[in-house]
Amino acid sequence: MSAPEPVVCTRCGRARSADDDPATALAWVSTRERGALRWLCPDCARQHVRDIEGKLPDEYW
């Protein structure tokens, strides 16, 4: 069995750390677009919350 892929923000490149506090770890957002799993860190998710809730494609952000 292979190790899970690291979680990295697709917008800014920040990697989720095992040292993150639980609240920060839960604030990461995952999306599935065109069959690919993508992650947003809490800062990028907060910045683009209207785009996410409006289901705008990433190209419009």
C-alpha positions as CSV (number, residue, x, y, z in Angstrom):
1,M,0.0,0.0,0.0
2,S,1.4,3.4,-1.0
3,A,1.6,6.4,1.3
4,P,-1.2,9.1,0.7
5,E,-0.3,12.0,-1.4
6,P,0.6,15.2,0.5
7,V,-2.1,17.8,0.6
8,V,-0.9,21.0,-1.1
9,C,-2.9,24.1,-1.9
10,T,-3.5,24.5,-5.7
11,R,-3.6,28.3,-5.5
12,C,-0.5,29.2,-3.3
13,G,1.4,25.9,-2.9
14,R,1.2,25.7,0.9
15,A,1.5,22.2,2.2
16,R,-0.6,20.9,5.0
17,S,1.5,20.0,8.0
18,A,1.1,17.3,10.6
19,D,2.0,20.1,13.1
20,D,-1.1,22.2,12.2
21,D,-3.6,22.6,15.0
22,P,-6.8,20.6,14.5
23,A,-8.9,23.6,13.7
24,T,-6.5,24.6,10.9
25,A,-6.4,21.1,9.6
26,L,-10.2,21.0,9.3
27,A,-10.3,24.3,7.5
28,W,-8.7,22.9,4.3
29,V,-11.2,22.6,1.4
30,S,-11.2,19.8,-1.1
31,T,-12.9,20.1,-4.5
32,R,-13.2,17.6,-7.3
33,E,-13.0,19.2,-10.8
34,R,-12.8,17.2,-14.0
35,G,-12.0,14.1,-11.9
36,A,-9.0,15.6,-10.2
37,L,-8.9,16.2,-6.4
38,R,-7.8,19.7,-5.6
39,W,-7.1,21.3,-2.2
40,L,-7.3,24.9,-0.9
41,C,-5.6,26.1,2.2
42,P,-7.7,28.0,4.8
43,D,-6.3,31.4,3.6
44,C,-7.1,30.8,-0.1
45,A,-10.5,29.2,0.8
46,R,-11.4,32.3,2.8
47,Q,-10.2,34.6,0.0
48,H,-12.3,32.8,-2.6
49,V,-15.3,31.7,-0.6
50,R,-17.8,33.6,-2.9
51,D,-16.3,31.9,-6.0
52,I,-16.4,28.5,-4.4
53,E,-20.1,28.9,-3.2
54,G,-21.0,30.3,-6.6
55,K,-19.4,27.1,-8.2
56,L,-17.3,29.3,-10.5
57,P,-14.6,27.4,-12.4
58,D,-11.0,28.1,-11.1
59,E,-10.2,30.0,-14.3
60,Y,-12.4,32.9,-13.1
61,W,-10.7,33.3,-9.8
